[in-house]
């Protein structure tokens, strides 16, 4: 276990402790770095920019994660059913977007969202009116959610599909002999089998939602008027560090959001474990 513990200490524990250390100081233009105690945490708890971004990420999580996991579950059940022709093709095809680098995926979708040259323009020209309008304040978060869903449906599908493959075939044979139809098998055998994997996928998705950064940060370069410097907590912390030179307060923001994420993930895990029990 020593190699793992060494890497864990260097890559996880040390940066975390150093971030906590930085959060106790304040970076000032006049006077340099001074000890601030817990003043940064008090500021963060009342910072409207931080909680505006956190609220946006919370909304993103509540809408995008259930849709993504539902699509992943349907795909896993379809591939596992044995009635889908070309299962290997669909399995690889759904997983392939996850293998595409995030920057490339966002740039690709960013081009398709363009209402002058992209796919959006072609669709709007076809129907004769502005049916799709992703580059607006109203729809930009939905557009980001679409990109994230496209990227991670296949990843979550693979987690759920792996859980389905652990069910012994004898159980399906016994259910068929007892006269159970496909929907009864899904409800009584397959869904209980994937409950644990679904909890894991949900926790991973919660962590990913609170870490939302690549998609809005790249789209900001394309549509700077739609995405602010505090659009998500991660973007806010990034701009505090590299634009505002407020490293200590950025560390505080990161720690506060880390605690919020940990609490929500723990609640989901606890509820999932209780249901499974």
Protein Blocks (a to p, Z undefined) as FASTA:
>chain_A
ZZmmmmmmmmmmmmmmmmmmmmmpccdfbhpaadekjmmmmmmmmmmklmmmmmmmmmmm
mmmmmmmmmmmmmmmmmmmnopaghklmmmmmmmmmmmpcfklmmmmmmmmmpcklmmml
mmmmmnopafbafbgfklmmmmmmmmmmmmmmmmmmmmmmmmmmmpcfklmmmmmmnopa
fklmmmmmmmmmmmmmmmmmmmmmmmmmmmgmklmmmmmmmmmmlpcfklpmklmmmmmm
mmnopmklmmmmmmmmmmmmmmmmmmmmmmmmmmmZZ
